[in-house]
Amino acid sequence: MNPTHTPFLLRRELQHSLDTLASTHKVPGAQLVVDTGSEIVAVHTGTADVATGTPLTADTAVPLGSLTKPCTAALVLLLADDGDLDLDDPAAEYLPELRDVPTVTIRQLLSHTGGLPTGPDSDTARRTTAAHYLASVCTARDLLFAPGTDFSYSNAGYVAAGRIAETVTGMPWHEAVGALLLEPMGIMPAFLGVPAGRPVAAGHGFNVATGQTRPVQQNLAPLEAPAGALLASAIDLGVLGRAVAGQSLCLPSAIVKHMSGAEPGAEAGALADGWGLGLALFEQGDQIWCGHDGNAQGTSCHLRVEPDSGVVVAFTGNAGAGTALWRDLAEDLERIAGMAVPAGMEPVNASDQVALPDCAGTYANGSTRYDIALQPGGSPTLSIDGDLELPLVCYADLTCDLVDPATGRRQPGGRFHRDPDSGVIDRVQISGRTARRTSSG
C-alpha cells in the first residue's frame, strides 16, 4: 500500500474512482472493498435497481454468478475435512447418475479437470431434473479428455459437486452452504429464487439504440444453483477473501491450501495461470493471487486474494459493463494504493504469430459447437453456435488471441492441442472451455 495514504485519504480516492468509473461505464451501482492486511476500506455508489430508484448500499446483495463456485467448493472441502467424503473418491460413488464416467473424482469436479462438458443453457436445464441433467451431460461419449489430464471450465461439474453436498448432508444445497459456511462467517445468505432477508440488486443491460439502462431478468435454472445462485455484497466477498487468506477459523488451513494451491493438469488458458479447488490462480510478478470472477445476467463481480500479504480486493457491479469498470478500477488501485491487482489475463504479447491452417474445423463441448474457418488469405475466424465470426490470431506455441472486430483489440482466446501421436490438432480451449474436434475444415 502507498505509505502516504491514510485510511481516510484512501477511502476518499477510492470513492472518487468508483463514482467516476461507474458513470463512465454506465453501471448503475457498484461496491468495492479493499483490505490492505491492516485496514479495510469499503465504498459503494449508485442505484440497486433503476426501475425503482432504490439506492445501492453497503449491505445490498448482488447476483454473483460463477463467484458462487468457490463457496460450493469450500462447502465440499468442509465435508472432506470432517471425514464425510474423500476428495479422491469417484463422484459416481455418491451420484449414480455419473456411473458412465466412473473415474471422475470429486477433486476433479472442483478443479475443472474431470473432462466434463459445461452443460446445456439455463433454459434447457430448467426443463429437467438435476439427476437427468447430469446423466445426459456426464457421459463417456462426451468426455473432452481423460479425467485429470487437462482443464475445461464446467458448470455441470459444480452442479454435481452441489448434489454431492446434498447427498452427504441431507440438506438442499442452499441450506447446507448457508448453515455450514456462510452463516458461521457472519454472512447473511441470499440466493436467486429464494426470498431474501436483505436488500438485493437487479442486473442491468444497456440498450445502445435507445441509450437506456434497464433491469434484466435472472434466468438461472434452480438445478444450477451450486454453480451460480449466490447473492452477496463486496463486504461479504471480503469476508470470504480473508478466510481464503487464512485469517478465519471458518476455513481450516488444509482447506485454504486446497483452494489456493495449483492442481496438476489445471491449465486454464485464457481464464487464469492455474486453478485450485474452487479458485483461479494468477501470477503477478513474484506473487500468486487467487480469486474468481462471476457474471450473472447484467452483473459483474470479482474477488482477488494475495494470501502471503493478506490483501483482499472485492468488487460487485450491477451491469454487464462492470467487467470493463473492474479492469479500469484495477489500474486505479495500482495508482492510488500501489496494489498490482490482476484483473484478468492479458493478450499474448508475442512476435511469433503464425498461420495455422490445420486448425480449421468443427469442435464440440457437449451441445456447444465451435466452428473455425479460414478466410481468404488464410486468417482463421471462430464462431460459437453460429454467432458472429471473430478473428483469431495464432502463435507458434498454439495459443491464440481473439480480436474484437469493432475495435481491433486483442483479448486472450485460448490454445490448440495436437495429438502427441498423430500431430493433428484435436482440441481447442476457448475462454477456459475445451472442445473436441469432430470434423476438419
N, C-alpha and C positions, 0 to 999 in steps of 0.2 A: 504493500500500500504506500502511496505517496506520503512521506513523513510530514509534509507541511499541511496536510488536511486533518483538521479536527473532525469529529463525527458531525458537528453542525455544518461545517463547510462541505463535507462530503454529501450530506443529505441535500443541501441546497443545490449543489451542482447536478446531482443525480436526478432530482426533481425537475430541474430545468431541462435536462437532456430528455427525460421521459416525456414531459409535456410537449417539447418541440418535435420529437420524432413521431409521437402518436399523431400529432396534427399533420406532419409531413406525409406520413404513410396512410392517413385516413383510417386509423384504428380507433374505434370509439373509446375503448378503455384498456388500460394495461396496469400491471403490477410488477414491481421489481424489488427483490431482496438481495442485499449484498452482505455477506458475513465475512469479515476480514480475518476471522480467527480470534479477534479480541473485541470487535464491535459489530453489532448488527444494525444495518440501516435498511428501512423498508419505506418505499414510496409507492404511490398509486396515482392514477389520473383518469378522468373521463367518466364515461357512461357505461352501465352494465347492459342496458337494452335501449336502443334508440327509439323503439316503438313506444315505450313507456316513459322514457327520460330518467329512469332510475339510476342514481349515481353508482359508480363502481367504488366500493370501499375496500379497506384492507382485508376484510373478512369475506368478501364476495368469492364464491367458488366458481371456477371457470372449467368447462369441459376440457379434460386433459388429453383425450385421445390416447395415443400409444404410451404416454407417460404413466398410464395405468400399469403397464407391464412390469416395471421394477417392483411395484407393490405386490403383484401376483407372485413374482419370483421370490420376494422376501417372505411372503406367506408360506410358500412351499419349503423354503430353506428353514424357516422356524419349525415346520413339521419334521424336517430331516434332523434338525438339531435336537429335537425331543425324542428321536428314535422311532417316529411313527412311519418313516419310509427311508429308503436309501437312494441317494441321487443316481446311483448306477444301476438301480433296478430297471428292468424293462417297463416302459409305461403300460404295456399291454397287461401286466400283472394286476393293474388297478382298473384298467378300462378295456373290457372285452372288445369294444369297437375298434381297437388298434391291433387286433390279432393278426392282421395282414402285414403289419410292419413290426414283427416281434423283437427286433434288435434295437429299436429306437429307445433310448433311455430318458429318464426324467431330466438328467443333466443336459442332454442334447436338446430337449424341448426348450429349456431355459436359455440356452446359448445359441439357438437357431442353427444348430449343426446336425439336426436329425434328417435333413434332406426332404422335409415335408413342403408341399406347395403352400402358398399363402392362404388359400381358401377362397370361396366364392364371395361375391359382393354382399353387402348387408341386406339388400332386397331379396336376394336368393336365400340367404341364411334365415331370414325372418319366416320363411315358409316351411321350415323343417325343424326337427329336434336336434339337440346337441349330439346325441348318440348317432343319429343318421348322418348328420353333417360330418362328424369325424370319420365314420365308417366309409363314407363316399370319397373323402379327401385323402385319407391316410391309407393309401393302398400301395402295394409293391410296384404296381404298374406305373404309378405317378411319382415314385421317389425320384428326386432330382440328382442324387449321388448317394454313395454308400454312407450310411449314418456315421458321423464323427469325422468325416474327411474334408468337409468344406462348410460354407456358410450360405444360408438363404433365409432372409427375414420372413417369418411365418406367423400370421395371426392364428392359423389353425393350431400351431404348436402351443400357443398360450391359451386357446380355448381348452385344449387337452390338459394343460397344467392346472387351469382353474377347476376342471372336472375332477382331477386327481385330488385336489384340496377338498372338494366337496365330498368325495368318496371317503377320505380319511377322517374328516371332521364330522361328517353327518349334517353339515350346515350348508345352506346356499352360499355361493362364493362371496356375495356382498356382505353377508352376515359374518362369515369367517374372517375376511380381510379387515372388516371393521373391528370385531371383538379381539382378534389376536394381534393385529398390527397397528391400525390407525388410532384407535381409542387409547391404548397404552402410551402412544406417543403424544397424546393430547390433541389429536386431530379429529374434528367432528366429521364423520363420514358423510359423503354426498355422492349420489350415483344417478346416472341417466335412467329415467323411467321409475325412480323411487322418490316419493315426496321427501324434500329436504327440510331440515330444521334450521337452515341458514340462508342468507341471500345467495342467489346464483345468477350468473351472467348468460346471456344469449350469445351464440356465434353470429357473425355478420359477414355479408358479402357486399362488394362494391360493384354497382352496375355502371359500366363505362358509358353506355349510351345515355343514361339519364343523369349520371353524376351523383347518384344517391346511394347511401349505405342503408341496407335493410337487414333485419334478423333473418337467419336461415334455420331450418328445422334439422334437429339431430335425427339421424336415421339408423344408428347402430342397432343391430338385432339383439334382443335380450341374451341369446346364447353366446354372443361375442363379448359379453361384459368383462371377463377377465383380461381381454386384450385392449379394452378401451373405454370403459364406462365410468371411470372415476372423475369426480369434480373436486377441485381444490384451489386454494389461493397460493400465491407465491410464498406467503409466510408458512403455509403448510409444507410446501415443497422444500423450503429452507430447513424445516424440522427433519424431514426425510434426509436431506443432504447432510445434516450434522450427524445423523445416525450412520450414514454411509461412511462418513469421515471417522467413525469410531468414537463419537462423542455422546453416545446414548446407550444406556443399559438395555434398551428395547431390542437392539440387534447385537448379539454376541459377536466377538471378534472373528470367530470362524465364519460366520455369515458374511461379515464385511469383506473378508478375504475372498470368499467365493464370488461376491458381486463385483469387486473391483480388480480381480486378478484375471489375466488373459487366459482364455480357454484354447487348447490346441485345436487347430483347424478353423478357428473362427476368424477368417479373413473377410472382413466386412466391406472391403472395397470402398465405394463412394460414400458409405454411411459413417465409417469410423476406421481407426487404425487397428482395432481389435474389439473383442467382446468378452465380457464376463458372464456370470449368471444373472441376467436381468439388466445389465448396464453396458453401454458403449464405452470404449476407451479411446482417448485422444492424446496423441503425442504433441506436446508444446514445448519445444526446446528440450531441456533435460527433465521436464516434468511430465507425469502421466495423469491426466484428468479423466474422470469418469462422469457419466451422466446419461441423459436420454432426451429425445425430442418427442413432441406429441402434437398431432393435428387432428382435431375433430372437425365437424362441419363449421367453418368460419371461425376457428380458433387456432392459435399457435402458442405452444408452451414449451419451456426449455429448462433443464436443470444441469448444472455443472458443479463438480466437486473436485478439489485438489486435496486428496487425503493427507499428504505429508504436512501441509501447512494448515489444513482445516478450513481453507477458503471455500465458500459456497456461494454460488450465484443462481438465483431462480427468477424466472420471468414468465408471465402469462399475458397474452393479448387476445382480445375477443374479436379478431378478424383474421382472415387468411393472410393479409398483408403484414401480420405480426411477425412473420418469418424474416422479412426484409428489415423490419424495425429491430428485431433481435440482433441481426448482423451489424447494423449501424450502432446499436447500443454497445455491442462488444468492443467496437472501435473506440467509443467514448469512454468505456471503462478503463481501457489502457491509457487514454489521455488523461482522464480525471484521477484515477486511483492507482495507476501503474500496474493494473492487472491484465495480463495477457490471457484472456479467456478464449478458448477455442469455440467459436460459434458453430463451426461445422468444417467439413473437409473442403480443401481448396482445389481448383482445377490443376491438372498436371502441368507443370511448367517445364516442358521438355523440348529439345530441339530434334529429337529422333522421331518426328512424325513420319508415318509410313502409310503406303497404300496396303489395304488388307482385303483383296478381292475375294478370298475364300471364306470371308465371314458372312457373305450374303446367304440368306436362307430364312427359314421359319423355325422359331424356337417356342417352347411351351412351358409354362409354370401352371400346372393344373389346367383350368379353363382359360387362362390368360395367354394370348398369343403375341409374340414379338416378331415382327417382320423387318428384316434388314435387307435393303435393296441397294443396288449400285446405280447411281445417277450417271448421265453422260459425262465422261471424264473419269469415272471410276470412284467418285466420292460416295461413301455409304450414308444411308439415312435409316432411322429407326422409326417404326410406327407400332404402337401398342394397341391391340384390339381395333385396328383400322383408324386410329386417331391421326392427327396431323403428323406428317413426317418431319422428324427432327434430324438435322445434320449431325454426324458423328465424326470426331477427329480421333484417329487411331495412332498408337505408338508402338515402338518395337517390342516393348515388354508386354504387349497385348492389353494394356489398359486403354481406356478411351474416355473422351470428354463429350458431353452433349453441348450443342450450340443453340442458343436462343435465336431463332430465325429473325426475330424483330430487332434485336439489339446486337447480335453477333457475339455476345458474351458467352464464354465457356463456363460450364459447371461440371463437376465430377459425374461421370456416367457409370463407369464400372470396368469390367475386364472380360476378355475372352479366355477360354481354356482350350488347349489342344489335348487330344487323347495321347497319352505317353507312348502308346504302341504304334498307332497309325499316323500320328501327327496332324490329324484332321481336327479342325475346330468343332467341338461337340457341345459346348455350353457357352452361355453368356450370362454375366451377372450385371444387371442394370439396377442402380439405386438400391443395392443390397439384396435384390431378389434374383435368384439363379433360374435360368430357363434352359431346358434341354433341347438340343436340336432335333427337329422332326423331319426336315427336308432341306435340300440345298437350293440356292437361288438360281 
